Amino acid sequence: MKVFAVKELANLHIQNLKKSGNRIGLIPTMGALHQGHISLIERAKEENDVVVVSIFVNPTQFNNPEDLQKYPRTLEADLEKLSATDCDLVFAPQAEEMYQADETAELFDFAGLDKEMEGKFRDNHFNGVGTILKKLFSVLIPNNAYFGEKDFQQLQIVKKLVNITQQPVNIVGCPIHREADGLAMSSRNMRLTTEHRASAPFIYQTLLAAQKKVTNHTPKEIEQWVVEKFNKHNNLVLEYFSIADEATLKPIDNFNNSSKYRAFIAVFAGEIRLIDNLELSN
Ligand code: PAF
């Protein structure tokens, strides 16, 4: 497994691999790798000749400096984990390699996808995600890039991004990986206290219960029911629950069979913000 920190060197190496006919699959990450990332690597290996993982905690996508500062950075452990997988190449640059000293996020027109849900609570977050992915795609020139559906809004926005930037990369969405008790895998889970970790599966349980209500309740009624469930919970705080169209991410007023919809949720477990979602239309 090769490890690069300099973009010109990584780019040259990948250009050569592509010249010899190799297809490149990229998994962009911010490190603190877990089984969810490993499953993306396995999927990428099935569909590509060379698997590349990038590890970079991207400052421009954090609207909260404390969250950026506390984000887990576990490069040594990540490299060890990756060496036991099908990963062929790691790109792990320092911030100065990716950004000029005073550089801020590029502004994209994501056609409103960035204004819903996460966008209401994390100002400029998706411009930061778009900025770093545009850079990573041009350095690592992947044929395919893999993203977990836990960040479903991000996935839709990344599809829009490559449409805007015209970068020739195919964006592949992959199912959410869950712990045995249903908690969606996330790098943030390792920061949960024992008490909050024990409570956190309530998020997925609530999504499943909401899914059961679709046949005889309106989206508004389900939303109110979820709000009440969390109001009664003693250590999880609901930030939002939204039932939205998968394509537009806009909240829906009624269930109609012609579109696909999903329930989206963000919850604070103490200081840790957790998100999850579940398809409702099947
Ligand atoms: O989902 C993430 O980990 C990040 O948003 C990403 C896609 C690696 C961009 O920094």
Boltz pocket constraint, residues with backbone or C-beta under 6 A from the ligand:
constraints:
  - pocket:
      binder: B
      contacts: [[A, 28], [A, 29], [A, 30], [A, 56], [A, 58], [A, 61], [A, 129], [A, 132], [A, 133], [A, 151], [A, 154]]
      max_distance: 6.0
